[in-house]
């Protein structure tokens, strides 16, 4: 099992939003499921519930979505389309 920075994900006063982004947006679905299970074991709470209660707006929607661990992982990237989207 990997050692994630669960304190960075522990929601509440001093929430480290940069760490939340780094952790939830860069891990595989399997890793996110491990994080969710360990978070519940450590804090006796669901990560998603804490995200909902302690964040807001678009950031909350993004973090809740990322914490679901259901991102499509087998998509190929079209560099031309990515460039167009970036512009």
C-alpha positions in Angstrom: 0.0 0.0 0.0 1.2 3.5 -0.9 1.7 6.1 1.8 -0.4 9.1 0.8 -0.5 12.3 2.8 -3.8 11.7 4.5 -3.4 14.8 6.7 -3.4 16.9 3.5 -6.8 15.4 2.6 -8.2 15.7 6.1 -10.8 18.4 5.6 -11.3 21.2 8.0 -9.5 24.2 9.2 -6.3 24.6 7.2 -7.4 22.4 4.4 -4.5 22.1 2.0 -6.4 22.6 -1.3 -3.2 22.3 -3.4 -2.4 18.9 -1.9 -6.0 17.8 -2.5 -5.7 18.7 -6.1 -2.3 17.0 -6.4 -3.6 13.8 -4.7 -7.0 13.4 -6.2 -6.2 14.5 -9.8 -3.0 12.5 -10.2 -4.0 9.1 -8.9 -5.5 6.1 -10.6 -9.1 5.0 -9.8 -7.7 2.1 -7.8 -5.4 4.4 -5.8 -8.3 6.7 -5.1 -10.4 3.8 -3.9 -7.6 2.9 -1.5 -7.4 6.5 -0.3 -11.2 6.6 0.3 -11.0 3.4 2.3 -8.0 4.5 4.4 -9.5 8.0 5.0 -12.7 6.4 6.4 -10.6 4.1 8.6 -8.4 7.0 9.9 -11.1 9.6 10.4 -14.3 7.6 10.7 -15.9 9.8 8.0 -16.4 9.6 4.3 -14.0 11.7 2.3 -16.7 12.9 0.0 -18.9 14.1 2.9 -16.0 16.2 4.2 -15.2 17.6 0.8 -18.9 18.6 0.4 -19.0 20.3 3.8 -15.7 22.1 3.6 -15.4 23.3 0.0 -17.6 25.3 -2.3 -18.4 26.2 -5.9 -16.6 24.7 -8.9 -13.7 23.5 -6.7 -16.1 21.4 -4.6 -17.7 19.9 -7.7 -14.3 19.1 -9.1 -13.0 17.5 -5.9 -16.2 15.5 -5.3 -16.0 14.2 -8.9 -12.3 13.3 -8.6 -12.9 11.6 -5.2 -15.5 9.3 -6.9 -12.6 7.3 -8.5 -14.6 6.8 -11.7 -12.5 8.7 -14.2 -12.0 7.1 -17.6 -8.4 5.9 -17.7 -8.0 4.5 -21.2 -8.6 7.5 -23.3 -6.1 8.6 -25.9 -5.2 12.2 -26.1 -5.5 14.1 -29.4 -2.7 16.6 -29.3 -4.3 18.8 -31.9 -7.6 18.9 -30.0 -5.8 19.6 -26.8 -4.0 22.6 -28.4 -7.3 23.9 -29.8 -9.0 23.6 -26.4 -6.1 25.3 -24.7 -6.4 28.3 -27.1 
